[in-house]
């Protein structure tokens, strides 16, 4: 039996009856509609002259002048940017995804990928292989133009300037598109989500220009007929089984909006109910209990959140009640964005789609916090009020969005979203720092938008990113650059460990993986003076000699991070530890050291492991789909028999600061313990990792799983230990208890007194604090 036939039969065997029936109905529908087209019959798209009053959009026609006045007062730059872009659109030059100034000539070719100069043939949409670069180029470029969000830009420019030339261009392009895209022909009918986006754009245009006399009459009837066709198409070809993720959410949103705002269309009431039902159900299914979106991508998290928020606001505008559980999901999703945005632009991870619901130009990482402005206004919550007002929020809410905005500082602290596997190590001292650890699942299903980034980390300091995720760049590539997709989503593109030059999972197609790793968080401790994370993944269990990667991160608040990587196996393997620096840093390497510098600051990565090379090479960061920027990549690398480990001290310094010495503790340790020491001037820090059994290393003897001590001029000034029944130093009993203490911190001369263990004089001069590990 041929492989394709076997795969098809296997797929059929896994289908439920409902899935089989739905897919069969869709396949028959595609062919029937094409047959009607061939004999000159159009799909029904009629409208009724008699209908109920349309629902309320985010604003009424009479409220538009007030919205424009607010924008001119509070966001004049948004006015300027819109008019500038509208003038480019008038000349048929477009900004699409990360590309700028794409020239579509005097007559727009709606089937063209202008980046790669490839035109999709005009044939039935279901016969177009949109992931085949040779056939269509990059379908995302073509589809981005055909979302018609630029028509909204033209409509806004007309309102901002009072110049009807923008409306005239808008109508020309709309009619041009209808002529060039007869249903069911062409790539622009190839995705229900793209039809949904286009529908939402047209609804914005109708609402923005409701009082423009040039758009009454025939133009509005043409647009309503097109919306009727769109709604019918979306309902028939819902992505219930094809892409039951943001595709299905967006399609539900479009049905809800068309149904609510266009009662002249037969089926509008059904679409309204069906669309809302889809959105509410998918909010429960697609969002984890802690608020993290199940695609394991921050961009898609915000993508889904935008859809949910728009539905919630339109429902409120029309006095449609939604369940408290829906609001709870939205608040949890907003909280994820809020926490990730506390120290500057939120750190992106997973795929970056490059599109946005309201304004596709706001597609950089720094714009991913925009939903907070909507959340603050919608829920009246102080929790989300640390962002400036956005253009989007003003259009949706008017003056109340301005009142809700507040650029205020919020407390930054370590936080965990356990279901989504996002662990944030943060503190605010001389500098605010935030480290994000990705310890979540690879994604959902075949993990189409997840990356090979298990146990990867990112770091920002004082609002600036230093260690980054390089992004996605593209989804499909030409034969000249066939590995472009995998280069950005592969393990080597993330701040984690790679074994034998292989990814943690096996990339299949552009949106699927196999041999997915299982990630396990072993310990998470947040305390007064430090934060500790420990986790592992088994993505390399598929090797002939299976390898387990375990990563431990100890953060001494306000000072440095120690990242300890263990590769557990039995034979020789090549091990690489990658460090991706943000663009704009000058990076260099010396023996056992990587350094990134910028003006008066530097980030030093010190290795305490002998036999590892330290190199810096040129890499790339993609700040938005389709765009690359040069950036440096540091790598520690070796080949040796396992088990093995590598320790990296991540040390932020001023440019003139001296770099201390970081090394493994020199005394012969007992089995099950490893220690490191960092020395700078007269200060010696020891960080010791145990396995819960009694151990001895250096001057310490204990059974602690983690022990930190600081000695200044030879005297201990800080002592921290976790899961310990006893601690000895230089043969002297420091601590003893019948049961293991979860976490104890002692700081010499600290101002807060605390109860001390009886008869242990060691603690008499300092404050003793009892911390509690989360896990």
C-alpha positions as CSV (number, residue, x, y, z in Angstrom):
1,X,0.0,0.0,0.0
2,X,1.4,3.4,-1.0
3,X,2.4,5.7,1.9
4,X,-0.1,8.5,1.1
5,X,-3.0,6.0,1.0
6,X,-1.9,4.5,4.3
7,X,-1.7,7.9,5.9
8,X,-5.2,8.8,4.6
9,X,-6.6,5.5,6.0
10,X,-5.0,6.1,9.3
11,X,-6.4,9.6,9.5
12,X,-9.9,8.3,8.6
13,X,-9.7,5.6,11.3
14,X,-9.0,8.3,14.0
15,X,-12.0,10.5,13.0
16,X,-15.2,10.6,15.0
17,X,-18.5,10.2,13.1
18,X,-19.2,14.0,13.5
19,X,-15.8,14.9,12.1
20,X,-16.2,12.5,9.2
21,X,-19.7,13.9,8.4
22,X,-18.5,17.5,8.7
23,X,-15.5,17.0,6.5
24,X,-17.5,15.1,3.9
25,X,-20.1,17.8,3.8
26,X,-17.4,20.5,3.3
27,X,-15.7,18.5,0.5
28,X,-19.0,18.0,-1.3
29,X,-19.9,21.7,-0.9
30,X,-16.7,22.8,-2.4
31,X,-17.2,20.8,-5.6
32,X,-20.9,21.7,-5.9
33,X,-20.2,25.4,-5.6
34,X,-17.5,25.2,-8.3
35,X,-19.9,23.3,-10.5
36,X,-22.5,26.1,-10.1
37,X,-19.8,28.7,-11.0
38,X,-18.9,26.8,-14.1
39,X,-22.5,27.1,-15.4
40,X,-22.7,30.7,-14.5
41,X,-24.8,30.5,-11.3
42,X,-23.7,32.5,-8.2
43,X,-23.9,31.4,-4.7
44,X,-26.9,33.0,-2.9
45,X,-26.0,36.3,-1.2
46,X,-29.2,38.2,-1.2
47,X,-30.3,40.8,1.4
48,X,-33.7,41.7,2.7
49,X,-35.0,45.2,2.4
50,X,-37.2,44.6,5.5
51,X,-35.3,43.8,8.7
52,X,-34.9,44.7,12.3
53,X,-32.7,47.5,13.5
54,X,-29.0,46.7,13.3
55,X,-27.1,46.2,16.5
56,X,-24.8,48.9,17.9
57,X,-21.2,49.0,16.8
58,X,-18.6,50.2,19.3
59,X,-19.7,53.7,18.5
60,X,-22.7,55.3,16.8
61,X,-22.2,57.6,13.7
62,X,-22.9,60.6,16.0
63,X,-20.1,59.6,18.3
64,X,-17.4,59.6,15.6
65,X,-16.5,63.3,15.8
66,X,-15.9,62.9,19.5
67,X,-13.7,59.9,18.9
68,X,-11.7,61.9,16.3
69,X,-11.3,64.8,18.7
70,X,-10.0,62.6,21.5
71,X,-7.4,61.1,19.1
72,X,-6.3,64.6,18.0
73,X,-5.9,65.6,21.6
74,X,-4.3,62.6,23.1
75,X,-2.7,60.7,20.2
76,X,-1.8,63.2,17.5
77,X,0.9,60.8,16.3
78,X,-1.7,58.2,15.5
79,X,-3.4,60.7,13.2
80,X,-0.1,61.5,11.4
81,X,0.8,57.9,11.0
82,X,-2.6,57.0,9.6
83,X,-2.6,59.8,7.1
84,X,1.0,59.0,6.0
85,X,0.1,55.3,5.5
86,X,-3.1,56.2,3.7
87,X,-1.1,58.3,1.2
88,X,1.1,55.3,0.6
89,X,-2.0,53.2,0.0
90,X,-3.3,55.7,-2.5
91,X,-0.1,55.0,-4.5
92,X,-0.7,51.3,-4.1
93,X,2.4,50.9,-1.8
94,X,1.7,48.7,1.2
95,X,3.2,47.8,4.5
96,X,2.4,44.1,5.0
97,X,3.6,42.1,8.0
98,X,7.3,43.1,8.4
99,X,7.7,44.3,4.8
100,X,7.4,47.9,3.8
101,X,6.9,49.8,0.6
102,X,5.6,46.9,-1.4
103,X,4.6,48.3,-4.8
104,X,1.5,46.8,-6.4
105,X,1.5,49.0,-9.4
106,X,-1.3,51.0,-11.0
107,X,-3.8,48.1,-10.8
108,X,-3.6,46.0,-7.7
109,X,-3.1,42.3,-8.3
110,X,-5.0,40.7,-5.4
111,X,-3.4,37.3,-6.0
112,X,0.2,38.5,-5.9
113,X,2.9,37.9,-3.2
114,X,4.8,41.1,-4.0
115,X,7.7,40.2,-1.8
116,X,8.7,37.2,-3.9
117,X,6.9,38.3,-7.1
118,X,4.8,35.1,-7.3
119,X,1.2,35.1,-8.5
120,X,-1.3,32.4,-7.5
121,X,-3.3,31.0,-10.4
122,X,-7.0,31.8,-10.5
123,X,-8.5,28.3,-9.9
124,X,-10.9,26.9,-7.4
125,X,-9.7,27.8,-3.9
126,X,-9.7,24.2,-2.6
127,X,-7.3,23.2,-5.4
128,X,-4.7,25.8,-4.3
129,X,-1.9,24.4,-2.1
130,X,-1.2,27.6,-0.2
131,X,1.7,26.1,1.8
132,X,3.5,25.3,-1.5
133,X,6.0,28.1,-2.0
134,X,6.6,27.3,-5.6
135,X,2.9,27.6,-6.4
136,X,1.9,30.7,-4.4
137,X,5.0,32.2,-2.8
138,X,4.3,33.2,0.8
139,X,0.5,33.0,1.2
140,X,0.7,35.1,4.3
141,X,1.8,38.1,2.3
142,X,-1.0,37.7,-0.2
143,X,-3.6,37.1,2.5
144,X,-2.4,40.1,4.6
145,X,-3.3,42.5,1.8
146,X,-6.6,40.8,1.2
147,X,-7.6,41.2,4.8
148,X,-8.5,44.8,3.7
149,X,-7.4,46.3,7.0
150,X,-5.8,49.0,4.8
151,X,-9.4,50.0,3.8
152,X,-10.0,50.9,7.4
153,X,-6.9,53.1,7.3
154,X,-8.3,54.9,4.3
155,X,-11.6,55.4,6.1
156,X,-9.9,56.8,9.1
157,X,-7.8,59.1,7.0
158,X,-10.9,60.5,5.4
159,X,-12.3,61.3,8.9
160,X,-9.1,62.8,10.1
161,X,-8.6,65.1,7.1
162,X,-12.1,65.6,5.7
163,X,-10.7,64.6,2.3
164,X,-12.9,62.3,0.2
165,X,-10.1,61.2,-2.0
166,X,-9.4,58.4,0.5
167,X,-13.1,57.2,0.2
168,X,-12.9,57.3,-3.6
169,X,-9.8,55.1,-3.5
170,X,-11.5,52.8,-0.9
171,X,-14.5,52.2,-3.2
172,X,-12.2,51.6,-6.2
173,X,-10.3,49.0,-4.4
174,X,-13.4,47.3,-3.0
175,X,-14.9,47.0,-6.5
176,X,-11.6,45.9,-8.0
177,X,-11.4,43.1,-5.4
178,X,-14.9,41.9,-6.1
179,X,-14.2,41.7,-9.8
180,X,-10.8,39.9,-9.3
181,X,-12.2,37.4,-6.8
182,X,-15.4,35.8,-8.1
183,X,-16.5,33.1,-5.7
184,X,-15.2,30.3,-5.4
185,X,-12.1,31.2,-7.4
186,X,-8.7,32.1,-6.1
187,X,-6.5,31.9,-3.0
188,X,-8.4,34.6,-1.2
189,X,-11.2,32.1,-0.6
190,X,-8.7,29.5,0.8
191,X,-9.1,30.3,4.5
192,X,-12.3,30.9,6.5
193,X,-10.2,33.0,8.9
194,X,-9.0,35.3,6.1
195,X,-12.6,35.7,5.0
196,X,-13.5,36.5,8.7
197,X,-10.7,39.2,8.8
198,X,-12.0,40.8,5.6
199,X,-15.5,40.8,6.9
200,X,-14.5,42.6,10.1
201,X,-12.6,45.2,8.0
202,X,-15.7,45.9,5.9
203,X,-17.8,46.2,9.0
204,X,-15.4,48.8,10.4
205,X,-15.6,50.7,7.1
206,X,-19.4,50.7,7.1
207,X,-19.4,52.0,10.7
208,X,-16.7,54.6,10.2
209,X,-18.3,56.0,7.1
210,X,-21.9,55.5,7.9
211,X,-22.7,59.2,7.3
212,X,-20.6,59.6,4.2
213,X,-23.0,60.3,1.3
214,X,-20.7,58.7,-1.2
215,X,-21.2,55.3,0.4
216,X,-24.9,55.2,0.6
217,X,-27.0,53.3,-1.9
218,X,-25.4,50.9,-4.3
219,X,-22.0,50.7,-2.5
220,X,-23.6,49.7,0.8
221,X,-25.8,47.1,-1.0
222,X,-22.7,45.6,-2.7
223,X,-20.9,45.4,0.6
224,X,-23.9,43.8,2.4
225,X,-24.1,41.2,-0.4
226,X,-20.5,40.5,0.0
227,X,-20.9,40.1,3.7
228,X,-23.8,37.8,3.2
229,X,-21.6,35.6,0.9
230,X,-18.8,35.8,3.5
231,X,-21.0,34.7,6.4
232,X,-22.4,31.8,4.4
233,X,-18.9,30.7,3.5
234,X,-17.6,31.0,7.1
235,X,-20.6,29.0,8.5
236,X,-20.1,26.2,6.0
237,X,-16.4,26.0,6.2
238,X,-15.8,26.5,9.9
239,X,-12.3,25.3,11.1
240,X,-13.9,23.0,13.6
241,X,-11.5,20.2,12.7
242,X,-9.0,21.8,10.3
243,X,-7.6,24.5,12.6
244,X,-9.6,24.5,15.9
245,X,-7.5,27.3,17.4
246,X,-7.5,31.0,16.6
247,X,-8.9,30.2,13.2
248,X,-12.1,28.9,14.8
249,X,-12.3,31.8,17.3
250,X,-11.9,34.4,14.5
251,X,-14.5,32.8,12.4
252,X,-16.9,32.8,15.4
253,X,-16.2,36.4,16.0
254,X,-17.0,37.3,12.4
255,X,-20.3,35.4,12.4
256,X,-21.2,37.2,15.6
257,X,-20.4,40.6,14.2
258,X,-22.1,40.1,10.8
259,X,-25.1,38.7,12.5
260,X,-25.3,41.5,15.0
261,X,-24.7,44.4,12.6
262,X,-26.3,43.2,9.4
263,X,-29.9,42.0,10.1
264,X,-30.7,42.6,6.4
265,X,-28.9,39.3,5.7
266,X,-30.9,36.1,5.8
267,X,-29.4,33.9,8.5
268,X,-28.0,36.9,10.5
269,X,-29.8,35.9,13.7
270,X,-28.5,32.4,13.5
271,X,-25.0,33.6,12.8
272,X,-25.2,35.9,15.8
273,X,-26.1,33.1,18.1
274,X,-23.8,30.6,16.6
275,X,-20.8,32.9,16.5
276,X,-21.2,33.9,20.1
277,X,-21.6,30.3,21.2
278,X,-18.4,29.3,19.4
279,X,-16.4,32.1,21.0
280,X,-17.6,31.4,24.5
281,X,-17.0,27.7,24.1
282,X,-13.5,28.1,22.7
283,X,-12.5,30.5,25.5
284,X,-13.1,27.6,27.9
285,X,-11.4,25.0,25.6
286,X,-8.4,26.9,24.3
287,X,-7.2,28.7,27.4
288,X,-5.5,26.9,30.2
289,X,-6.7,27.3,33.8
290,X,-4.0,29.8,34.6
291,X,-4.9,32.0,31.6
292,X,-2.1,30.9,29.2
293,X,-3.2,30.2,25.6
294,X,-2.8,26.6,24.6
295,X,-0.7,27.2,21.5
296,X,2.4,28.1,23.7
297,X,2.9,31.4,21.8
298,X,2.6,34.8,23.3
299,X,1.6,36.3,19.9
300,X,-1.2,33.8,19.5
301,X,-2.2,34.4,23.2
302,X,-2.7,38.1,22.3
303,X,-4.3,37.1,19.0
304,X,-7.0,35.1,20.8
305,X,-7.4,37.7,23.5
306,X,-8.1,40.4,21.0
307,X,-10.9,38.3,19.5
308,X,-12.3,37.6,22.9
309,X,-12.2,41.2,24.0
310,X,-13.9,42.4,20.8
311,X,-16.7,39.9,21.3
312,X,-17.1,40.9,24.9
313,X,-17.2,44.7,24.1
314,X,-19.7,44.3,21.3
315,X,-21.9,42.1,23.4
316,X,-21.8,44.8,26.1
317,X,-22.7,47.5,23.6
318,X,-25.8,45.4,22.7
319,X,-26.7,44.4,26.3
320,X,-26.0,40.8,25.6
321,X,-25.0,39.0,28.8
322,X,-22.1,36.6,28.9
323,X,-21.1,34.1,31.5
324,X,-18.9,35.1,34.5
325,X,-16.6,32.2,33.4
326,X,-15.9,34.1,30.1
327,X,-15.0,37.2,32.0
328,X,-12.8,35.1,34.2
329,X,-10.9,33.7,31.2
330,X,-10.3,37.2,29.9
331,X,-9.0,38.5,33.2
332,X,-6.6,35.6,33.5
333,X,-5.3,36.1,30.0
334,X,-4.9,39.8,30.7
335,X,-3.0,39.0,33.8
336,X,-0.5,36.9,31.9
337,X,0.1,39.9,29.6
338,X,0.3,42.2,32.5
339,X,2.9,40.2,34.4
340,X,5.1,39.7,31.2
341,X,4.9,43.4,30.5
342,X,6.1,44.6,34.0
343,X,9.7,45.1,32.9
344,X,9.3,46.6,29.4
345,X,8.1,44.8,26.2
346,X,6.9,41.3,27.0
347,X,9.2,38.5,26.0
348,X,7.8,36.7,22.9
349,X,7.9,33.0,22.5
350,X,6.5,30.5,20.0
351,X,5.3,31.6,16.6
352,X,4.8,35.2,15.6
353,X,1.9,35.5,13.1
354,X,2.7,39.2,12.2
355,X,-1.0,40.2,12.0
356,X,-3.3,42.0,14.4
357,X,-7.0,42.4,14.7
358,X,-7.4,46.2,14.9
359,X,-4.3,47.8,13.3
360,X,-1.9,45.4,11.6
361,X,1.0,47.9,12.0
362,X,0.9,47.3,15.7
363,X,2.6,43.9,15.3
364,X,5.8,44.2,17.2
365,X,6.5,42.7,20.6
366,X,6.2,46.1,22.3
367,X,2.5,46.2,21.1
368,X,1.5,42.9,22.7
369,X,0.5,44.8,25.9
370,X,-2.2,46.8,24.0
371,X,-5.0,44.6,25.3
372,X,-4.4,45.9,28.8
373,X,-5.8,49.3,27.8
374,X,-9.0,47.5,26.7
375,X,-9.1,45.4,29.9
376,X,-8.6,48.4,32.2
377,X,-11.6,50.2,30.6
378,X,-13.8,47.1,30.1
379,X,-13.4,45.8,33.7
380,X,-12.6,49.1,35.4
381,X,-9.7,47.4,37.0
382,X,-6.7,49.1,38.6
383,X,-4.8,45.9,38.0
384,X,-4.4,46.6,34.3
385,X,-3.9,50.4,34.5
386,X,-0.2,50.8,33.8
387,X,-0.4,51.4,30.1
388,X,-1.0,54.6,28.2
389,X,-4.2,55.0,26.2
390,X,-4.2,53.4,22.8
391,X,-6.0,54.4,19.6
392,X,-7.9,51.1,19.6
393,X,-9.2,51.8,23.1
394,X,-10.4,55.3,22.2
395,X,-12.3,53.9,19.2
396,X,-13.9,51.2,21.3
397,X,-14.7,53.2,24.5
398,X,-14.3,57.0,23.8
399,X,-13.5,59.2,26.8
400,X,-13.7,56.4,29.3
401,X,-10.6,54.9,27.7
402,X,-8.7,58.1,28.4
403,X,-9.9,58.1,32.0
404,X,-9.0,54.5,32.5
405,X,-5.4,54.9,31.3
406,X,-2.7,55.4,33.8
407,X,1.1,55.1,33.4
408,X,1.9,53.9,36.9
409,X,4.5,51.6,38.3
410,X,3.4,48.2,39.5
411,X,5.3,45.8,41.8
412,X,7.5,43.4,39.9
413,X,8.0,40.0,41.6
414,X,8.5,36.3,40.7
415,X,5.4,34.6,39.4
416,X,4.5,31.2,38.0
417,X,1.8,30.2,35.5
418,X,2.0,26.5,36.2
419,X,-0.4,25.1,33.7
420,X,1.1,27.1,30.9
421,X,4.7,26.5,32.2
422,X,5.7,30.1,32.3
423,X,8.0,30.9,35.3
424,X,9.1,34.5,35.8
425,X,12.0,35.2,38.1
426,X,11.9,38.9,38.9
427,X,13.1,41.5,41.4
428,X,13.4,45.3,41.7
429,X,16.6,46.5,43.3
430,X,19.3,48.7,41.8
431,X,17.8,47.5,38.5
432,X,14.6,45.8,37.7
433,X,15.1,42.4,36.2
434,X,12.8,39.8,34.8
435,X,13.8,36.3,33.6
436,X,11.2,34.2,31.8
437,X,11.6,30.4,31.8
438,X,9.6,28.3,29.3
439,X,8.8,25.1,31.1
440,X,5.5,24.4,29.4
441,X,4.2,21.8,27.0
442,X,5.4,22.0,23.4
443,X,1.9,23.1,22.4
444,X,-1.4,21.4,21.6
445,X,-1.8,18.5,19.2
446,X,1.1,18.5,16.8
447,X,2.2,21.8,18.3
448,X,1.9,23.8,15.1
449,X,2.9,27.1,16.6
450,X,5.2,25.9,19.3
451,X,9.0,26.0,19.1
452,X,11.8,23.7,20.2
453,X,12.4,25.8,23.3
454,X,11.9,23.6,26.4
455,X,13.7,25.2,29.4
456,X,14.7,28.2,27.3
457,X,15.0,31.5,29.1
458,X,14.9,35.2,28.3
459,X,16.2,38.2,30.3
460,X,15.3,41.8,30.5
461,X,16.8,44.5,32.8
462,X,15.5,48.0,33.4
463,X,12.9,47.6,30.6
464,X,15.5,46.5,28.0
465,X,15.8,42.9,26.6
466,X,19.2,41.3,26.8
467,X,18.7,37.6,26.2
468,X,15.9,37.0,23.7
469,X,13.9,34.5,21.7
470,X,14.8,35.3,18.0
471,X,11.1,35.0,16.8
472,X,9.7,33.2,13.8
473,X,10.6,35.2,10.6
474,X,8.6,33.1,8.1
475,X,6.2,30.1,7.9
476,X,7.1,29.0,4.4
477,X,10.4,29.3,2.4
478,X,11.7,29.0,-1.1
479,X,13.8,26.0,-2.3
480,X,16.9,28.3,-2.1
481,X,16.3,28.7,1.7
482,X,14.4,25.5,2.7
483,X,15.5,25.5,6.3
484,X,14.5,29.1,7.2
485,X,11.4,28.0,9.1
486,X,13.2,25.4,11.2
487,X,16.2,27.7,11.8
488,X,14.0,30.1,13.8
489,X,11.8,27.5,15.6
490,X,14.6,25.0,16.2
491,X,16.3,24.4,19.5
492,X,19.5,26.2,18.5
493,X,17.5,29.4,18.1
494,X,16.7,29.5,21.8
495,X,18.6,30.0,25.1
496,X,18.7,26.3,26.0
497,X,20.7,23.2,25.5
498,X,21.0,21.2,22.3
499,X,22.3,17.6,22.1
500,X,24.1,16.2,19.0
501,X,22.9,19.1,16.9
502,X,19.3,17.8,17.0
503,X,16.1,19.7,18.0
504,X,14.3,18.7,21.2
505,X,11.4,17.5,19.0
506,X,11.4,16.4,15.3
507,X,10.0,19.0,12.9
508,X,7.6,17.5,10.4
509,X,5.7,20.0,8.2
510,X,5.8,23.8,8.7
511,X,3.1,23.4,11.4
512,X,3.8,20.1,13.0
513,X,6.3,18.3,15.2
514,X,6.7,14.7,16.4
515,X,8.5,13.1,19.3
516,X,7.4,15.9,21.6
517,X,9.3,16.4,24.8
518,X,7.6,16.1,28.2
519,X,8.6,19.0,30.4
520,X,8.5,18.6,34.2
521,X,9.0,21.3,36.8
522,X,10.7,19.8,39.8
523,X,11.0,22.7,42.2
524,X,10.0,26.4,42.3
525,X,11.0,28.4,45.4
526,X,10.3,32.1,45.8
527,X,11.7,33.6,48.9
528,X,13.1,36.8,50.4
529,X,16.7,36.7,49.1
530,X,16.5,34.3,46.2
531,X,14.3,32.5,43.7
532,X,15.1,28.9,42.5
533,X,13.8,26.9,39.6
534,X,14.5,23.3,38.6
535,X,13.0,21.4,35.7
536,X,13.7,18.8,33.1
537,X,12.6,17.5,29.7
538,X,13.0,14.2,27.9
539,X,13.0,15.5,24.3
540,X,16.2,13.5,23.6
541,X,14.9,10.2,24.8
542,X,14.6,9.2,21.2
543,X,18.4,8.9,20.8
544,X,20.0,5.5,20.8
545,X,21.5,6.6,24.1
546,X,18.6,8.6,25.7
547,X,19.5,11.9,27.2
548,X,17.6,13.9,29.9
549,X,18.2,17.6,30.1
550,X,17.8,19.1,33.6
551,X,18.1,22.8,34.2
552,X,18.4,24.6,37.6
553,X,18.4,28.4,38.0
554,X,19.4,30.1,41.2
555,X,18.8,33.8,41.3
556,X,20.3,35.9,44.1
557,X,18.0,38.9,44.1
558,X,19.5,42.0,42.6
559,X,22.8,40.3,41.8
560,X,23.2,37.3,39.4
561,X,21.7,34.1,38.1
562,X,23.5,30.7,38.2
563,X,22.2,28.4,35.4
564,X,23.1,24.8,35.9
565,X,22.5,22.4,33.0
566,X,22.8,18.7,33.4
567,X,22.8,16.2,30.5
568,X,22.1,12.8,31.9
569,X,23.0,9.8,29.7
570,X,25.7,7.1,29.4
571,X,27.7,7.7,26.2
572,X,29.6,10.5,24.3
573,X,27.4,13.4,23.1
574,X,27.9,16.8,21.7
575,X,26.4,19.5,24.0
576,X,25.8,23.1,23.1
577,X,24.4,25.8,25.4
578,X,23.1,28.8,23.4
579,X,22.8,32.4,24.4
580,X,21.0,34.8,22.0
581,X,21.7,38.5,22.6
582,X,19.2,41.2,21.5
583,X,20.2,43.3,18.5
584,X,22.4,46.3,19.3
585,X,24.8,44.6,21.7
586,X,28.5,44.1,21.0
587,X,29.3,40.5,22.0
588,X,32.7,38.9,22.4
589,X,34.2,35.7,23.8
590,X,37.3,34.8,25.8
591,X,38.2,31.5,27.5
592,X,35.1,30.4,29.5
593,X,33.4,33.8,29.1
594,X,30.9,35.5,26.9
595,X,30.3,39.3,27.2
596,X,27.6,41.5,25.7
597,X,28.1,45.3,26.1
598,X,26.0,48.4,25.5
599,X,27.2,51.8,26.4
600,X,27.8,51.8,30.2
601,X,26.5,48.3,30.9
602,X,27.5,44.7,30.1
603,X,26.2,41.2,30.7
604,X,28.8,38.6,31.5
605,X,28.3,34.9,31.1
606,X,31.0,33.0,33.0
607,X,31.5,29.2,32.6
608,X,32.8,27.2,35.5
609,X,33.1,24.0,33.4
610,X,36.5,23.0,32.0
611,X,36.8,21.6,28.5
612,X,34.1,23.8,27.0
613,X,34.8,26.2,24.1
614,X,33.2,29.7,24.2
615,X,32.4,31.3,20.9
616,X,30.3,34.2,19.4
617,X,28.8,34.0,16.0
618,X,26.5,36.1,14.0
619,X,22.8,35.3,14.1
620,X,19.4,36.9,13.4
621,X,16.5,38.1,15.4
622,X,13.1,38.5,13.7
623,X,11.2,41.4,15.4
624,X,8.2,40.8,13.2
625,X,7.1,38.3,10.5
626,X,9.3,38.7,7.4
627,X,12.0,40.9,9.0
628,X,15.4,40.0,10.2
629,X,18.0,42.0,12.2
630,X,21.6,40.9,12.9
631,X,22.3,39.8,16.4
632,X,25.1,37.9,18.2
633,X,24.8,34.4,19.5
634,X,27.1,33.0,22.2
635,X,27.7,29.3,22.5
636,X,29.4,27.1,25.1
637,X,30.2,23.8,23.5
638,X,31.9,20.4,24.2
639,X,31.8,16.7,23.5
640,X,32.2,14.3,26.4
641,X,30.8,11.2,28.0
642,X,27.6,11.6,30.0
643,X,26.5,12.4,32.6
644,X,27.9,15.9,32.4
645,X,26.9,19.4,33.4
646,X,27.6,23.0,32.6
647,X,27.2,26.0,34.9
648,X,26.8,29.5,33.7
649,X,26.9,32.6,35.9
650,X,24.8,35.3,34.3
651,X,26.2,38.5,35.7
652,X,25.0,42.1,35.0
653,X,27.7,44.7,35.5
654,X,28.6,48.3,34.7
655,X,31.2,48.5,31.9
656,X,34.0,49.5,34.3
657,X,33.2,46.8,36.9
658,X,35.8,44.0,37.4
659,X,34.7,40.5,36.6
660,X,35.3,38.0,39.4
661,X,36.3,34.3,39.2
662,X,33.7,31.6,38.8
663,X,34.7,28.0,39.3
664,X,33.7,24.6,40.5
665,X,34.5,24.0,44.2
666,X,38.0,22.5,44.2
667,X,37.7,20.0,47.1
668,X,36.8,16.5,46.2
669,X,33.1,16.3,46.9
670,X,31.1,13.3,48.1
671,X,28.7,11.7,45.7
672,X,25.5,13.6,45.0
673,X,26.8,17.1,45.6
674,X,28.2,19.8,43.3
675,X,29.3,23.2,44.4
676,X,30.4,26.4,42.7
677,X,32.1,29.5,44.0
678,X,32.1,33.0,42.7
679,X,34.9,35.3,44.1
680,X,35.0,39.1,43.6
681,X,37.4,41.1,45.8
682,X,36.9,39.9,49.4
683,X,33.5,38.4,48.8
684,X,33.2,34.6,48.2
685,X,29.8,33.1,47.3
686,X,29.3,29.4,47.4
687,X,26.3,27.7,45.7
688,X,25.9,24.0,46.5
689,X,23.5,21.5,45.0
690,X,22.7,18.3,46.9
691,X,20.5,15.3,46.2
692,X,18.8,15.1,49.7
693,X,21.4,12.6,51.1
694,X,24.2,13.7,53.5
695,X,27.1,15.3,51.7
696,X,30.3,17.0,52.4
697,X,32.1,19.7,50.2
698,X,34.5,22.4,51.2
699,X,33.8,23.6,54.7
700,X,30.2,22.5,54.6
701,X,28.5,19.2,55.6
702,X,24.7,18.9,55.2
703,X,21.8,17.1,53.5
704,X,20.4,20.4,52.0
705,X,19.3,20.2,48.4
706,X,20.4,23.8,47.9
707,X,22.8,25.8,50.1
708,X,24.1,29.3,49.5
709,X,26.7,31.1,51.7
710,X,28.4,34.5,51.4
711,X,31.7,35.1,53.1
712,X,33.1,38.6,53.4
713,X,36.7,38.9,54.5
714,X,36.4,35.2,55.6
715,X,33.3,35.7,57.8
716,X,29.9,34.3,56.8
717,X,27.4,37.2,56.2
718,X,24.6,35.2,54.5
719,X,23.5,31.6,54.7
720,X,20.5,30.1,52.9
721,X,19.6,26.4,52.7
722,X,16.6,24.4,51.6
723,X,15.2,20.9,52.5
724,X,17.8,20.4,55.3
725,X,17.8,18.5,58.5
726,X,21.2,19.7,59.5
727,X,24.0,22.1,58.4
728,X,27.6,22.1,59.6
729,X,30.3,24.6,58.8
730,X,34.0,24.0,59.7
731,X,32.8,21.1,61.9
732,X,30.5,23.3,63.9
733,X,26.7,22.6,64.0
734,X,24.9,25.5,62.4
735,X,21.4,24.0,62.2
736,X,19.6,20.8,63.3
737,X,16.0,19.8,63.2
738,X,14.1,16.5,63.4
739,X,12.4,17.2,60.1
740,X,13.8,18.9,57.0
741,X,13.3,22.7,57.0
742,X,11.7,23.9,53.8
743,X,13.8,27.0,53.4
744,X,15.8,29.1,55.9
745,X,17.6,32.4,55.2
746,X,20.0,34.1,57.6
747,X,21.4,37.5,56.9
748,X,24.0,39.1,59.2
749,X,22.9,42.4,60.6
750,X,19.5,42.3,58.9
751,X,17.2,44.7,60.7
752,X,14.2,42.3,61.2
753,X,14.5,40.1,64.3
754,X,13.1,36.6,64.1
755,X,12.9,33.5,66.3
756,X,16.1,31.5,66.3
757,X,16.7,27.8,67.0
758,X,17.6,27.2,70.6
759,X,21.3,26.9,71.4
760,X,22.5,27.7,67.9
761,X,24.6,30.8,68.6
762,X,25.5,31.2,64.9
763,X,22.2,33.0,64.2
764,X,22.4,35.4,67.1
765,X,23.6,38.5,65.1
766,X,21.2,38.3,62.1
767,X,17.7,38.0,61.0
768,X,16.3,34.5,60.4
769,X,13.6,34.1,57.8
770,X,11.6,31.0,56.9
771,X,10.7,30.8,53.3
772,X,8.3,28.3,51.7
773,X,8.9,26.6,48.4
774,X,6.0,26.6,46.0
775,X,6.7,23.1,44.7
